[in-house]
Amino acid sequence: RDQPLTPELALHAIRGLPPSSKPGAGFDYSNTNYQVLALVIEAATGQPVDRLLRDRLIAPLGLTATYFDVPSPPGDTIHGYGSPFDPWEE
């Protein structure tokens, strides 16, 4: 719990779990899809996704109260919801 939730760790947590439905038969929101996207972006650019977001979106748009991959952003924060599993467990 003292390490950040990386794409590799999130994907490790769901590895081997069956899909919730057959393709095209249902819909479930999945944050892990964004984790896969982060890995694809990093592989395509050779740069960490947090640096790309900061350098190409957050800074150029002047988003002074927007953070990504920051353990404790200053001020009031909106955070994600809880998880039904603990990704740090084996």
Sequence and secondary structure as in RCSB ss.txt:
>XXXX:A:sequence
RDQPLTPELALHAIRGLPPSSKPGAGFDYSNTNYQVLALVIEAATGQPVDRLLRDRLIAPLGLTATYFDVPSPPG
DTIHGYGSPFDPWEE
>XXXX:A:secstr
  S   HHHHHHHHTT   SS TTS     THHHHHHHHHHHHHHSS HHHHHIIIIITTTT TT  SS SS SS
S       SS TT  
